[in-house]
Amino acid sequence: MDTIPPPEVFYTTSTRVACDGNEAGGPNGHPLVYLQMGPSGFADCGYCDRRFILTGGPADLR
C-alpha cells in the first residue's frame, strides 16, 4: 500500500512545534496548534498535514 507524501515538510531542532497552516501570516490557515514529537522523531498536523521532522532524529532521512 502506497502512502501519499505530506504536502510540506519542515525540519526543526525542537521536539515541540506550533502550526497555524499559514506561510505568510495572512488570513488563511487554521487555528494554532502545538505538536509534540514522540520517539518517531516527527509530528503531522491534523489540520493541514504538514510534517515536522526533528533534525538528526530517527525520521531525518535527508
N, C-alpha and C positions, 0 to 999 in steps of 0.2 A: 504494500500500500504506500503510495507516494504522498508526501505531505506538501502543502503549499508553503513556500517560504514567507517569512514575515515581511510586511511592506517596507519597514525601515528597521535598521539595526544600529544601536548606539553602544559604543564601548565606554565603560566607566571604571573608575578606581574605587567606587563606593558600593557597598552591598545594599544600600538603601537609596532609591531614586524616586523622583517625582515626575509625573507625566500629566500634561494637560492637553495633549494632542495638537498643540499649536506650535508652528515653527517660528512665526514672527510676532507672536503676542497679539494677534488680531482677534476679531470676534468669533472666529471659527475654533473648533476644538471640542473638548469635553470637560467635565468637572475635574479639578485637580485631584489626583490620586497618588498615594505613596505606595511603592512596591518594595518588598523585601526579598532579596535573593536567598535561596536556600543552598544546600550542598551542590546543586546542579550548576551554580555559577551564572544563572541567568534568570530573568523575570520577564513575563509578557504582560502588556497592558490589556486588561479586559475590555476596554473601550475601543482602542484604535489598533490593537495587535502589534504595536511597536515592541521590539525585543531589546532588552538592555542586557548586555553581557559584561561580566566582570573581567577586566583586563588581567591576563595571566591566570585566570581561573580555568576550571575544567571545560567550560564551553567555548573558551577562546581558541579557536582553531585557525587563526589567521596565519 
